[in-house]
Amino acid sequence: MDKLRMCIACRNMKDKKELLRIVKDKEGVITIDESGKKNGRGAYICKNRECYEKLVKQKLLNKTFKCNVSEEVYQSLKGVILG
């Protein structure tokens, strides 16, 4: 069986390959991890508009990583998810 991960927006379990990983490294830098292999604390989100909008509206990355996530991170996510 493939590795399942939970989307932080819709809370659905999906295959790791279907989700986008956002990672916070030990320096506190938050980046999009398209390879899924970067070191650090990871969070996963579905690659759809509904989950992205919920992520932004509720500032879910701030809650997940327990820090203030910059607007640039949310904007770069928008480019990856919404194209």
mmCIF file of the N, C-alpha and C atoms, coordinates in Angstrom:
data_MODEL
# 
_entry.id   MODEL 
# 
loop_
_atom_site.group_PDB 
_atom_site.id 
_atom_site.type_symbol 
_atom_site.label_atom_id 
_atom_site.label_alt_id 
_atom_site.label_comp_id 
_atom_site.label_asym_id 
_atom_site.label_entity_id 
_atom_site.label_seq_id 
_atom_site.pdbx_PDB_ins_code 
_atom_site.Cartn_x 
_atom_site.Cartn_y 
_atom_site.Cartn_z 
_atom_site.occupancy 
_atom_site.B_iso_or_equiv 
_atom_site.pdbx_formal_charge 
_atom_site.auth_seq_id 
_atom_site.auth_comp_id 
_atom_site.auth_asym_id 
_atom_site.auth_atom_id 
_atom_site.pdbx_PDB_model_num 
ATOM 1   N N  . MET A 1 1  ? 0.834   -1.193 0.000   1.00 0.00 ? 1  MET A N  1 
ATOM 2   C CA . MET A 1 1  ? 0.000   0.000  0.000   1.00 0.00 ? 1  MET A CA 1 
ATOM 3   C C  . MET A 1 1  ? 0.876   1.253  0.000   1.00 0.00 ? 1  MET A C  1 
ATOM 4   N N  . ASP A 1 2  ? 0.423   2.266  -0.728  1.00 0.00 ? 2  ASP A N  1 
ATOM 5   C CA . ASP A 1 2  ? 1.188   3.507  -0.806  1.00 0.00 ? 2  ASP A CA 1 
ATOM 6   C C  . ASP A 1 2  ? 1.065   4.301  0.494   1.00 0.00 ? 2  ASP A C  1 
ATOM 7   N N  . LYS A 1 3  ? 1.936   5.291  0.633   1.00 0.00 ? 3  LYS A N  1 
ATOM 8   C CA . LYS A 1 3  ? 1.945   6.116  1.831   1.00 0.00 ? 3  LYS A CA 1 
ATOM 9   C C  . LYS A 1 3  ? 0.802   7.121  1.783   1.00 0.00 ? 3  LYS A C  1 
ATOM 10  N N  . LEU A 1 4  ? -0.033  7.111  2.824   1.00 0.00 ? 4  LEU A N  1 
ATOM 11  C CA . LEU A 1 4  ? -1.151  8.042  2.906   1.00 0.00 ? 4  LEU A CA 1 
ATOM 12  C C  . LEU A 1 4  ? -0.775  9.223  3.791   1.00 0.00 ? 4  LEU A C  1 
ATOM 13  N N  . ARG A 1 5  ? -1.223  10.396 3.381   1.00 0.00 ? 5  ARG A N  1 
ATOM 14  C CA . ARG A 1 5  ? -1.017  11.618 4.156   1.00 0.00 ? 5  ARG A CA 1 
ATOM 15  C C  . ARG A 1 5  ? -2.338  12.369 4.229   1.00 0.00 ? 5  ARG A C  1 
ATOM 16  N N  . MET A 1 6  ? -2.475  13.225 5.240   1.00 0.00 ? 6  MET A N  1 
ATOM 17  C CA . MET A 1 6  ? -3.711  13.981 5.409   1.00 0.00 ? 6  MET A CA 1 
ATOM 18  C C  . MET A 1 6  ? -3.535  15.413 4.926   1.00 0.00 ? 6  MET A C  1 
ATOM 19  N N  . CYS A 1 7  ? -4.489  15.870 4.133   1.00 0.00 ? 7  CYS A N  1 
ATOM 20  C CA . CYS A 1 7  ? -4.520  17.269 3.701   1.00 0.00 ? 7  CYS A CA 1 
ATOM 21  C C  . CYS A 1 7  ? -4.887  18.117 4.918   1.00 0.00 ? 7  CYS A C  1 
ATOM 22  N N  . ILE A 1 8  ? -4.130  19.197 5.164   1.00 0.00 ? 8  ILE A N  1 
ATOM 23  C CA . ILE A 1 8  ? -4.406  20.023 6.341   1.00 0.00 ? 8  ILE A CA 1 
ATOM 24  C C  . ILE A 1 8  ? -5.657  20.879 6.160   1.00 0.00 ? 8  ILE A C  1 
ATOM 25  N N  . ALA A 1 9  ? -6.165  20.994 4.934   1.00 0.00 ? 9  ALA A N  1 
ATOM 26  C CA . ALA A 1 9  ? -7.371  21.794 4.694   1.00 0.00 ? 9  ALA A CA 1 
ATOM 27  C C  . ALA A 1 9  ? -8.640  20.950 4.788   1.00 0.00 ? 9  ALA A C  1 
ATOM 28  N N  . CYS A 1 10 ? -8.756  19.899 3.961   1.00 0.00 ? 10 CYS A N  1 
ATOM 29  C CA . CYS A 1 10 ? -9.991  19.106 3.937   1.00 0.00 ? 10 CYS A CA 1 
ATOM 30  C C  . CYS A 1 10 ? -9.935  17.903 4.880   1.00 0.00 ? 10 CYS A C  1 
ATOM 31  N N  . ARG A 1 11 ? -8.761  17.592 5.414   1.00 0.00 ? 11 ARG A N  1 
ATOM 32  C CA . ARG A 1 11 ? -8.543  16.494 6.366   1.00 0.00 ? 11 ARG A CA 1 
ATOM 33  C C  . ARG A 1 11 ? -8.773  15.110 5.761   1.00 0.00 ? 11 ARG A C  1 
ATOM 34  N N  . ASN A 1 12 ? -8.769  15.009 4.441   1.00 0.00 ? 12 ASN A N  1 
ATOM 35  C CA . ASN A 1 12 ? -8.922  13.711 3.786   1.00 0.00 ? 12 ASN A CA 1 
ATOM 36  C C  . ASN A 1 12 ? -7.567  13.033 3.645   1.00 0.00 ? 12 ASN A C  1 
ATOM 37  N N  . MET A 1 13 ? -7.562  11.722 3.791   1.00 0.00 ? 13 MET A N  1 
ATOM 38  C CA . MET A 1 13 ? -6.350  10.942 3.593   1.00 0.00 ? 13 MET A CA 1 
ATOM 39  C C  . MET A 1 13 ? -6.216  10.633 2.104   1.00 0.00 ? 13 MET A C  1 
ATOM 40  N N  . LYS A 1 14 ? -5.045  10.936 1.559   1.00 0.00 ? 14 LYS A N  1 
ATOM 41  C CA . LYS A 1 14 ? -4.792  10.662 0.149   1.00 0.00 ? 14 LYS A CA 1 
ATOM 42  C C  . LYS A 1 14 ? -3.386  10.120 -0.001  1.00 0.00 ? 14 LYS A C  1 
ATOM 43  N N  . ASP A 1 15 ? -3.131  9.530  -1.165  1.00 0.00 ? 15 ASP A N  1 
ATOM 44  C CA . ASP A 1 15 ? -1.790  9.062  -1.469  1.00 0.00 ? 15 ASP A CA 1 
ATOM 45  C C  . ASP A 1 15 ? -0.840  10.257 -1.488  1.00 0.00 ? 15 ASP A C  1 
ATOM 46  N N  . LYS A 1 16 ? 0.341   10.060 -0.954  1.00 0.00 ? 16 LYS A N  1 
ATOM 47  C CA . LYS A 1 16 ? 1.345   11.119 -0.857  1.00 0.00 ? 16 LYS A CA 1 
ATOM 48  C C  . LYS A 1 16 ? 1.598   11.795 -2.207  1.00 0.00 ? 16 LYS A C  1 
ATOM 49  N N  . LYS A 1 17 ? 1.559   11.021 -3.288  1.00 0.00 ? 17 LYS A N  1 
ATOM 50  C CA . LYS A 1 17 ? 1.853   11.563 -4.623  1.00 0.00 ? 17 LYS A CA 1 
ATOM 51  C C  . LYS A 1 17 ? 0.770   12.515 -5.126  1.00 0.00 ? 17 LYS A C  1 
ATOM 52  N N  . GLU A 1 18 ? -0.437  12.427 -4.565  1.00 0.00 ? 18 GLU A N  1 
ATOM 53  C CA . GLU A 1 18 ? -1.546  13.281 -4.999  1.00 0.00 ? 18 GLU A CA 1 
ATOM 54  C C  . GLU A 1 18 ? -1.536  14.642 -4.293  1.00 0.00 ? 18 GLU A C  1 
ATOM 55  N N  . LEU A 1 19 ? -0.720  14.785 -3.270  1.00 0.00 ? 19 LEU A N  1 
ATOM 56  C CA . LEU A 1 19 ? -0.713  16.000 -2.462  1.00 0.00 ? 19 LEU A CA 1 
ATOM 57  C C  . LEU A 1 19 ? 0.555   16.817 -2.690  1.00 0.00 ? 19 LEU A C  1 
ATOM 58  N N  . LEU A 1 20 ? 0.477   18.084 -2.330  1.00 0.00 ? 20 LEU A N  1 
ATOM 59  C CA . LEU A 1 20 ? 1.632   18.978 -2.397  1.00 0.00 ? 20 LEU A CA 1 
ATOM 60  C C  . LEU A 1 20 ? 2.184   19.126 -0.986  1.00 0.00 ? 20 LEU A C  1 
ATOM 61  N N  . ARG A 1 21 ? 3.499   19.002 -0.844  1.00 0.00 ? 21 ARG A N  1 
ATOM 62  C CA . ARG A 1 21 ? 4.132   19.088 0.484   1.00 0.00 ? 21 ARG A CA 1 
ATOM 63  C C  . ARG A 1 21 ? 4.740   20.463 0.682   1.00 0.00 ? 21 ARG A C  1 
ATOM 64  N N  . ILE A 1 22 ? 4.485   21.022 1.848   1.00 0.00 ? 22 ILE A N  1 
ATOM 65  C CA . ILE A 1 22 ? 5.119   22.267 2.271   1.00 0.00 ? 22 ILE A CA 1 
ATOM 66  C C  . ILE A 1 22 ? 5.974   21.901 3.468   1.00 0.00 ? 22 ILE A C  1 
ATOM 67  N N  . VAL A 1 23 ? 7.207   22.391 3.491   1.00 0.00 ? 23 VAL A N  1 
ATOM 68  C CA . VAL A 1 23 ? 8.129   21.967 4.540   1.00 0.00 ? 23 VAL A CA 1 
ATOM 69  C C  . VAL A 1 23 ? 8.745   23.171 5.257   1.00 0.00 ? 23 VAL A C  1 
ATOM 70  N N  . LYS A 1 24 ? 8.915   23.017 6.571   1.00 0.00 ? 24 LYS A N  1 
ATOM 71  C CA . LYS A 1 24 ? 9.627   24.010 7.385   1.00 0.00 ? 24 LYS A CA 1 
ATOM 72  C C  . LYS A 1 24 ? 10.914  23.360 7.854   1.00 0.00 ? 24 LYS A C  1 
ATOM 73  N N  . ASP A 1 25 ? 12.055  23.908 7.422   1.00 0.00 ? 25 ASP A N  1 
ATOM 74  C CA . ASP A 1 25 ? 13.331  23.302 7.806   1.00 0.00 ? 25 ASP A CA 1 
ATOM 75  C C  . ASP A 1 25 ? 13.763  23.781 9.190   1.00 0.00 ? 25 ASP A C  1 
ATOM 76  N N  . LYS A 1 26 ? 14.897  23.262 9.662   1.00 0.00 ? 26 LYS A N  1 
ATOM 77  C CA . LYS A 1 26 ? 15.312  23.574 11.040  1.00 0.00 ? 26 LYS A CA 1 
ATOM 78  C C  . LYS A 1 26 ? 15.706  25.037 11.232  1.00 0.00 ? 26 LYS A C  1 
ATOM 79  N N  . GLU A 1 27 ? 15.960  25.760 10.114  1.00 0.00 ? 27 GLU A N  1 
ATOM 80  C CA . GLU A 1 27 ? 16.226  27.200 10.206  1.00 0.00 ? 27 GLU A CA 1 
ATOM 81  C C  . GLU A 1 27 ? 14.933  28.007 10.254  1.00 0.00 ? 27 GLU A C  1 
ATOM 82  N N  . GLY A 1 28 ? 13.785  27.333 10.060  1.00 0.00 ? 28 GLY A N  1 
ATOM 83  C CA . GLY A 1 28 ? 12.500  28.013 10.090  1.00 0.00 ? 28 GLY A CA 1 
ATOM 84  C C  . GLY A 1 28 ? 12.049  28.520 8.725   1.00 0.00 ? 28 GLY A C  1 
ATOM 85  N N  . VAL A 1 29 ? 12.767  28.143 7.665   1.00 0.00 ? 29 VAL A N  1 
ATOM 86  C CA . VAL A 1 29 ? 12.408  28.568 6.314   1.00 0.00 ? 29 VAL A CA 1 
ATOM 87  C C  . VAL A 1 29 ? 11.329  27.635 5.766   1.00 0.00 ? 29 VAL A C  1 
ATOM 88  N N  . ILE A 1 30 ? 10.256  28.226 5.256   1.00 0.00 ? 30 ILE A N  1 
ATOM 89  C CA . ILE A 1 30 ? 9.142   27.443 4.725   1.00 0.00 ? 30 ILE A CA 1 
ATOM 90  C C  . ILE A 1 30 ? 9.179   27.480 3.208   1.00 0.00 ? 30 ILE A C  1 
ATOM 91  N N  . THR A 1 31 ? 9.192   26.290 2.599   1.00 0.00 ? 31 THR A N  1 
ATOM 92  C CA . THR A 1 31 ? 9.258   26.184 1.146   1.00 0.00 ? 31 THR A CA 1 
ATOM 93  C C  . THR A 1 31 ? 8.300   25.109 0.648   1.00 0.00 ? 31 THR A C  1 
ATOM 94  N N  . ILE A 1 32 ? 8.039   25.156 -0.649  1.00 0.00 ? 32 ILE A N  1 
ATOM 95  C CA . ILE A 1 32 ? 7.235   24.118 -1.289  1.00 0.00 ? 32 ILE A CA 1 
ATOM 96  C C  . ILE A 1 32 ? 8.190   22.998 -1.681  1.00 0.00 ? 32 ILE A C  1 
ATOM 97  N N  . ASP A 1 33 ? 7.851   21.790 -1.290  1.00 0.00 ? 33 ASP A N  1 
ATOM 98  C CA . ASP A 1 33 ? 8.707   20.631 -1.539  1.00 0.00 ? 33 ASP A CA 1 
ATOM 99  C C  . ASP A 1 33 ? 8.057   19.740 -2.598  1.00 0.00 ? 33 ASP A C  1 
ATOM 100 N N  . GLU A 1 34 ? 8.333   20.055 -3.859  1.00 0.00 ? 34 GLU A N  1 
ATOM 101 C CA . GLU A 1 34 ? 7.718   19.278 -4.936  1.00 0.00 ? 34 GLU A CA 1 
ATOM 102 C C  . GLU A 1 34 ? 8.320   17.883 -5.063  1.00 0.00 ? 34 GLU A C  1 
ATOM 103 N N  . SER A 1 35 ? 9.543   17.696 -4.560  1.00 0.00 ? 35 SER A N  1 
ATOM 104 C CA . SER A 1 35 ? 10.168  16.369 -4.614  1.00 0.00 ? 35 SER A CA 1 
ATOM 105 C C  . SER A 1 35 ? 9.629   15.465 -3.500  1.00 0.00 ? 35 SER A C  1 
ATOM 106 N N  . GLY A 1 36 ? 9.151   16.072 -2.407  1.00 0.00 ? 36 GLY A N  1 
ATOM 107 C CA . GLY A 1 36 ? 8.660   15.302 -1.269  1.00 0.00 ? 36 GLY A CA 1 
ATOM 108 C C  . GLY A 1 36 ? 9.761   14.696 -0.424  1.00 0.00 ? 36 GLY A C  1 
ATOM 109 N N  . LYS A 1 37 ? 11.007  15.163 -0.599  1.00 0.00 ? 37 LYS A N  1 
ATOM 110 C CA . LYS A 1 37 ? 12.139  14.542 0.086   1.00 0.00 ? 37 LYS A CA 1 
ATOM 111 C C  . LYS A 1 37 ? 12.967  15.498 0.947   1.00 0.00 ? 37 LYS A C  1 
ATOM 112 N N  . LYS A 1 38 ? 12.587  16.776 1.010   1.00 0.00 ? 38 LYS A N  1 
ATOM 113 C CA . LYS A 1 38 ? 13.363  17.725 1.806   1.00 0.00 ? 38 LYS A CA 1 
ATOM 114 C C  . LYS A 1 38 ? 13.237  17.401 3.284   1.00 0.00 ? 38 LYS A C  1 
ATOM 115 N N  . ASN A 1 39 ? 14.289  17.720 4.030   1.00 0.00 ? 39 ASN A N  1 
ATOM 116 C CA . ASN A 1 39 ? 14.273  17.516 5.479   1.00 0.00 ? 39 ASN A CA 1 
ATOM 117 C C  . ASN A 1 39 ? 13.442  18.599 6.142   1.00 0.00 ? 39 ASN A C  1 
ATOM 118 N N  . GLY A 1 40 ? 12.760  18.239 7.207   1.00 0.00 ? 40 GLY A N  1 
ATOM 119 C CA . GLY A 1 40 ? 12.002  19.206 7.990   1.00 0.00 ? 40 GLY A CA 1 
ATOM 120 C C  . GLY A 1 40 ? 10.590  18.733 8.256   1.00 0.00 ? 40 GLY A C  1 
ATOM 121 N N  . ARG A 1 41 ? 9.850   19.588 8.930   1.00 0.00 ? 41 ARG A N  1 
ATOM 122 C CA . ARG A 1 41 ? 8.445   19.298 9.272   1.00 0.00 ? 41 ARG A CA 1 
ATOM 123 C C  . ARG A 1 41 ? 7.591   19.545 8.046   1.00 0.00 ? 41 ARG A C  1 
ATOM 124 N N  . GLY A 1 42 ? 6.836   18.550 7.657   1.00 0.00 ? 42 GLY A N  1 
ATOM 125 C CA . GLY A 1 42 ? 6.032   18.659 6.445   1.00 0.00 ? 42 GLY A CA 1 
ATOM 126 C C  . GLY A 1 42 ? 4.554   18.782 6.718   1.00 0.00 ? 42 GLY A C  1 
ATOM 127 N N  . ALA A 1 43 ? 3.874   19.479 5.801   1.00 0.00 ? 43 ALA A N  1 
ATOM 128 C CA . ALA A 1 43 ? 2.412   19.563 5.805   1.00 0.00 ? 43 ALA A CA 1 
ATOM 129 C C  . ALA A 1 43 ? 1.964   19.322 4.375   1.00 0.00 ? 43 ALA A C  1 
ATOM 130 N N  . TYR A 1 44 ? 0.801   18.715 4.224   1.00 0.00 ? 44 TYR A N  1 
ATOM 131 C CA . TYR A 1 44 ? 0.319   18.352 2.896   1.00 0.00 ? 44 TYR A CA 1 
ATOM 132 C C  . TYR A 1 44 ? -0.990  19.040 2.582   1.00 0.00 ? 44 TYR A C  1 
ATOM 133 N N  . ILE A 1 45 ? -1.169  19.390 1.293   1.00 0.00 ? 45 ILE A N  1 
ATOM 134 C CA . ILE A 1 45 ? -2.413  20.000 0.847   1.00 0.00 ? 45 ILE A CA 1 
ATOM 135 C C  . ILE A 1 45 ? -2.782  19.445 -0.523  1.00 0.00 ? 45 ILE A C  1 
ATOM 136 N N  . CYS A 1 46 ? -4.100  19.274 -0.730  1.00 0.00 ? 46 CYS A N  1 
ATOM 137 C CA . CYS A 1 46 ? -4.595  18.837 -2.037  1.00 0.00 ? 46 CYS A CA 1 
ATOM 138 C C  . CYS A 1 46 ? -4.279  19.911 -3.075  1.00 0.00 ? 46 CYS A C  1 
ATOM 139 N N  . LYS A 1 47 ? -4.127  19.487 -4.297  1.00 0.00 ? 47 LYS A N  1 
ATOM 140 C CA . LYS A 1 47 ? -3.814  20.431 -5.373  1.00 0.00 ? 47 LYS A CA 1 
ATOM 141 C C  . LYS A 1 47 ? -5.100  20.919 -6.035  1.00 0.00 ? 47 LYS A C  1 
ATOM 142 N N  . ASN A 1 48 ? -5.989  21.532 -5.226  1.00 0.00 ? 48 ASN A N  1 
ATOM 143 C CA . ASN A 1 48 ? -7.221  22.079 -5.789  1.00 0.00 ? 48 ASN A CA 1 
ATOM 144 C C  . ASN A 1 48 ? -7.567  23.421 -5.151  1.00 0.00 ? 48 ASN A C  1 
ATOM 145 N N  . ARG A 1 49 ? -8.426  24.163 -5.832  1.00 0.00 ? 49 ARG A N  1 
ATOM 146 C CA . ARG A 1 49 ? -8.789  25.521 -5.421  1.00 0.00 ? 49 ARG A CA 1 
ATOM 147 C C  . ARG A 1 49 ? -9.467  25.546 -4.049  1.00 0.00 ? 49 ARG A C  1 
ATOM 148 N N  . GLU A 1 50 ? -10.359 24.588 -3.775  1.00 0.00 ? 50 GLU A N  1 
ATOM 149 C CA . GLU A 1 50 ? -11.101 24.599 -2.512  1.00 0.00 ? 50 GLU A CA 1 
ATOM 150 C C  . GLU A 1 50 ? -10.157 24.497 -1.317  1.00 0.00 ? 50 GLU A C  1 
ATOM 151 N N  . CYS A 1 51 ? -9.229  23.562 -1.380  1.00 0.00 ? 51 CYS A N  1 
ATOM 152 C CA . CYS A 1 51 ? -8.290  23.383 -0.264  1.00 0.00 ? 51 CYS A CA 1 
ATOM 153 C C  . CYS A 1 51 ? -7.348  24.576 -0.146  1.00 0.00 ? 51 CYS A C  1 
ATOM 154 N N  . TYR A 1 52 ? -6.914  25.121 -1.285  1.00 0.00 ? 52 TYR A N  1 
ATOM 155 C CA . TYR A 1 52 ? -6.037  26.288 -1.243  1.00 0.00 ? 52 TYR A CA 1 
ATOM 156 C C  . TYR A 1 52 ? -6.743  27.469 -0.581  1.00 0.00 ? 52 TYR A C  1 
ATOM 157 N N  . GLU A 1 53 ? -8.002  27.712 -0.979  1.00 0.00 ? 53 GLU A N  1 
ATOM 158 C CA . GLU A 1 53 ? -8.744  28.847 -0.421  1.00 0.00 ? 53 GLU A CA 1 
ATOM 159 C C  . GLU A 1 53 ? -8.980  28.684 1.085   1.00 0.00 ? 53 GLU A C  1 
ATOM 160 N N  . LYS A 1 54 ? -9.251  27.466 1.521   1.00 0.00 ? 54 LYS A N  1 
ATOM 161 C CA . LYS A 1 54 ? -9.425  27.207 2.958   1.00 0.00 ? 54 LYS A CA 1 
ATOM 162 C C  . LYS A 1 54 ? -8.098  27.417 3.692   1.00 0.00 ? 54 LYS A C  1 
ATOM 163 N N  . LEU A 1 55 ? -7.004  26.977 3.079   1.00 0.00 ? 55 LEU A N  1 
ATOM 164 C CA . LEU A 1 55 ? -5.669  27.145 3.654   1.00 0.00 ? 55 LEU A CA 1 
ATOM 165 C C  . LEU A 1 55 ? -5.371  28.619 3.901   1.00 0.00 ? 55 LEU A C  1 
ATOM 166 N N  . VAL A 1 56 ? -5.675  29.465 2.905   1.00 0.00 ? 56 VAL A N  1 
ATOM 167 C CA . VAL A 1 56 ? -5.403  30.902 3.017   1.00 0.00 ? 56 VAL A CA 1 
ATOM 168 C C  . VAL A 1 56 ? -6.358  31.560 4.005   1.00 0.00 ? 56 VAL A C  1 
ATOM 169 N N  . LYS A 1 57 ? -7.649  31.278 3.883   1.00 0.00 ? 57 LYS A N  1 
ATOM 170 C CA . LYS A 1 57 ? -8.667  31.920 4.718   1.00 0.00 ? 57 LYS A CA 1 
ATOM 171 C C  . LYS A 1 57 ? -8.429  31.653 6.198   1.00 0.00 ? 57 LYS A C  1 
ATOM 172 N N  . GLN A 1 58 ? -8.092  30.411 6.527   1.00 0.00 ? 58 GLN A N  1 
ATOM 173 C CA . GLN A 1 58 ? -7.911  30.036 7.929   1.00 0.00 ? 58 GLN A CA 1 
ATOM 174 C C  . GLN A 1 58 ? -6.450  30.091 8.377   1.00 0.00 ? 58 GLN A C  1 
ATOM 175 N N  . LYS A 1 59 ? -5.561  30.523 7.469   1.00 0.00 ? 59 LYS A N  1 
ATOM 176 C CA . LYS A 1 59 ? -4.118  30.603 7.782   1.00 0.00 ? 59 LYS A CA 1 
ATOM 177 C C  . LYS A 1 59 ? -3.622  29.290 8.391   1.00 0.00 ? 59 LYS A C  1 
ATOM 178 N N  . LEU A 1 60 ? -3.939  28.189 7.717   1.00 0.00 ? 60 LEU A N  1 
ATOM 179 C CA . LEU A 1 60 ? -3.628  26.862 8.262   1.00 0.00 ? 60 LEU A CA 1 
ATOM 180 C C  . LEU A 1 60 ? -2.131  26.586 8.382   1.00 0.00 ? 60 LEU A C  1 
ATOM 181 N N  . LEU A 1 61 ? -1.322  27.180 7.509   1.00 0.00 ? 61 LEU A N  1 
ATOM 182 C CA . LEU A 1 61 ? 0.129   26.958 7.638   1.00 0.00 ? 61 LEU A CA 1 
ATOM 183 C C  . LEU A 1 61 ? 0.649   27.589 8.925   1.00 0.00 ? 61 LEU A C  1 
ATOM 184 N N  . ASN A 1 62 ? 0.102   28.742 9.308   1.00 0.00 ? 62 ASN A N  1 
ATOM 185 C CA . ASN A 1 62 ? 0.519   29.378 10.563  1.00 0.00 ? 62 ASN A CA 1 
ATOM 186 C C  . ASN A 1 62 ? 0.244   28.446 11.743  1.00 0.00 ? 62 ASN A C  1 
ATOM 187 N N  . LYS A 1 63 ? -0.940  27.810 11.731  1.00 0.00 ? 63 LYS A N  1 
ATOM 188 C CA . LYS A 1 63 ? -1.310  26.904 12.819  1.00 0.00 ? 63 LYS A CA 1 
ATOM 189 C C  . LYS A 1 63 ? -0.462  25.635 12.798  1.00 0.00 ? 63 LYS A C  1 
ATOM 190 N N  . THR A 1 64 ? -0.260  25.095 11.601  1.00 0.00 ? 64 THR A N  1 
ATOM 191 C CA . THR A 1 64 ? 0.484   23.841 11.475  1.00 0.00 ? 64 THR A CA 1 
ATOM 192 C C  . THR A 1 64 ? 1.938   23.995 11.909  1.00 0.00 ? 64 THR A C  1 
ATOM 193 N N  . PHE A 1 65 ? 2.583   25.076 11.447  1.00 0.00 ? 65 PHE A N  1 
ATOM 194 C CA . PHE A 1 65 ? 4.010   25.265 11.743  1.00 0.00 ? 65 PHE A CA 1 
ATOM 195 C C  . PHE A 1 65 ? 4.248   26.117 12.991  1.00 0.00 ? 65 PHE A C  1 
ATOM 196 N N  . LYS A 1 66 ? 3.163   26.577 13.636  1.00 0.00 ? 66 LYS A N  1 
ATOM 197 C CA . LYS A 1 66 ? 3.259   27.379 14.864  1.00 0.00 ? 66 LYS A CA 1 
ATOM 198 C C  . LYS A 1 66 ? 4.188   28.579 14.697  1.00 0.00 ? 66 LYS A C  1 
ATOM 199 N N  . CYS A 1 67 ? 3.993   29.298 13.583  1.00 0.00 ? 67 CYS A N  1 
ATOM 200 C CA . CYS A 1 67 ? 4.756   30.511 13.326  1.00 0.00 ? 67 CYS A CA 1 
ATOM 201 C C  . CYS A 1 67 ? 3.976   31.370 12.338  1.00 0.00 ? 67 CYS A C  1 
ATOM 202 N N  . ASN A 1 68 ? 4.448   32.582 12.112  1.00 0.00 ? 68 ASN A N  1 
ATOM 203 C CA . ASN A 1 68 ? 3.793   33.471 11.167  1.00 0.00 ? 68 ASN A CA 1 
ATOM 204 C C  . ASN A 1 68 ? 4.365   33.216 9.774   1.00 0.00 ? 68 ASN A C  1 
ATOM 205 N N  . VAL A 1 69 ? 3.541   32.666 8.901   1.00 0.00 ? 69 VAL A N  1 
ATOM 206 C CA . VAL A 1 69 ? 3.983   32.327 7.546   1.00 0.00 ? 69 VAL A CA 1 
ATOM 207 C C  . VAL A 1 69 ? 3.782   33.539 6.648   1.00 0.00 ? 69 VAL A C  1 
ATOM 208 N N  . SER A 1 70 ? 4.817   33.900 5.893   1.00 0.00 ? 70 SER A N  1 
ATOM 209 C CA . SER A 1 70 ? 4.756   35.099 5.062   1.00 0.00 ? 70 SER A CA 1 
ATOM 210 C C  . SER A 1 70 ? 3.762   34.940 3.914   1.00 0.00 ? 70 SER A C  1 
ATOM 211 N N  . GLU A 1 71 ? 3.282   36.080 3.451   1.00 0.00 ? 71 GLU A N  1 
ATOM 212 C CA . GLU A 1 71 ? 2.326   36.110 2.338   1.00 0.00 ? 71 GLU A CA 1 
ATOM 213 C C  . GLU A 1 71 ? 2.968   35.542 1.068   1.00 0.00 ? 71 GLU A C  1 
ATOM 214 N N  . GLU A 1 72 ? 4.295   35.669 0.940   1.00 0.00 ? 72 GLU A N  1 
ATOM 215 C CA . GLU A 1 72 ? 4.993   35.136 -0.244  1.00 0.00 ? 72 GLU A CA 1 
ATOM 216 C C  . GLU A 1 72 ? 4.827   33.618 -0.356  1.00 0.00 ? 72 GLU A C  1 
ATOM 217 N N  . VAL A 1 73 ? 4.824   32.933 0.782   1.00 0.00 ? 73 VAL A N  1 
ATOM 218 C CA . VAL A 1 73 ? 4.648   31.478 0.768   1.00 0.00 ? 73 VAL A CA 1 
ATOM 219 C C  . VAL A 1 73 ? 3.266   31.139 0.228   1.00 0.00 ? 73 VAL A C  1 
ATOM 220 N N  . TYR A 1 74 ? 2.241   31.849 0.708   1.00 0.00 ? 74 TYR A N  1 
ATOM 221 C CA . TYR A 1 74 ? 0.881   31.602 0.233   1.00 0.00 ? 74 TYR A CA 1 
ATOM 222 C C  . TYR A 1 74 ? 0.762   31.931 -1.259  1.00 0.00 ? 74 TYR A C  1 
ATOM 223 N N  . GLN A 1 75 ? 1.439   32.994 -1.703  1.00 0.00 ? 75 GLN A N  1 
ATOM 224 C CA . GLN A 1 75 ? 1.385   33.368 -3.115  1.00 0.00 ? 75 GLN A CA 1 
ATOM 225 C C  . GLN A 1 75 ? 2.100   32.346 -4.000  1.00 0.00 ? 75 GLN A C  1 
ATOM 226 N N  . SER A 1 76 ? 3.236   31.838 -3.553  1.00 0.00 ? 76 SER A N  1 
ATOM 227 C CA . SER A 1 76 ? 3.934   30.833 -4.350  1.00 0.00 ? 76 SER A CA 1 
ATOM 228 C C  . SER A 1 76 ? 3.132   29.524 -4.414  1.00 0.00 ? 76 SER A C  1 
ATOM 229 N N  . LEU A 1 77 ? 2.415   29.210 -3.328  1.00 0.00 ? 77 LEU A N  1 
ATOM 230 C CA . LEU A 1 77 ? 1.518   28.059 -3.329  1.00 0.00 ? 77 LEU A CA 1 
ATOM 231 C C  . LEU A 1 77 ? 0.400   28.244 -4.351  1.00 0.00 ? 77 LEU A C  1 
ATOM 232 N N  . LYS A 1 78 ? -0.117  29.466 -4.411  1.00 0.00 ? 78 LYS A N  1 
ATOM 233 C CA . LYS A 1 78 ? -1.179  29.767 -5.374  1.00 0.00 ? 78 LYS A CA 1 
ATOM 234 C C  . LYS A 1 78 ? -0.704  29.492 -6.789  1.00 0.00 ? 78 LYS A C  1 
ATOM 235 N N  . GLY A 1 79 ? 0.527   29.887 -7.106  1.00 0.00 ? 79 GLY A N  1 
ATOM 236 C CA . GLY A 1 79 ? 1.079   29.642 -8.438  1.00 0.00 ? 79 GLY A CA 1 
ATOM 237 C C  . GLY A 1 79 ? 1.205   28.166 -8.752  1.00 0.00 ? 79 GLY A C  1 
ATOM 238 N N  . VAL A 1 80 ? 1.597   27.373 -7.762  1.00 0.00 ? 80 VAL A N  1 
ATOM 239 C CA . VAL A 1 80 ? 1.783   25.933 -7.976  1.00 0.00 ? 80 VAL A CA 1 
ATOM 240 C C  . VAL A 1 80 ? 0.443   25.215 -8.074  1.00 0.00 ? 80 VAL A C  1 
ATOM 241 N N  . ILE A 1 81 ? -0.491  25.550 -7.194  1.00 0.00 ? 81 ILE A N  1 
ATOM 242 C CA . ILE A 1 81 ? -1.768  24.833 -7.135  1.00 0.00 ? 81 ILE A CA 1 
ATOM 243 C C  . ILE A 1 81 ? -2.731  25.285 -8.234  1.00 0.00 ? 81 ILE A C  1 
ATOM 244 N N  . LEU A 1 82 ? -2.855  26.590 -8.401  1.00 0.00 ? 82 LEU A N  1 
ATOM 245 C CA . LEU A 1 82 ? -3.846  27.099 -9.353  1.00 0.00 ? 82 LEU A CA 1 
ATOM 246 C C  . LEU A 1 82 ? -3.261  27.355 -10.739 1.00 0.00 ? 82 LEU A C  1 
ATOM 247 N N  . GLY A 1 83 ? -1.950  27.308 -10.844 1.00 0.00 ? 83 GLY A N  1 
ATOM 248 C CA . GLY A 1 83 ? -1.301  27.451 -12.156 1.00 0.00 ? 83 GLY A CA 1 
ATOM 249 C C  . GLY A 1 83 ? -1.149  28.863 -12.631 1.00 0.00 ? 83 GLY A C  1 
# 
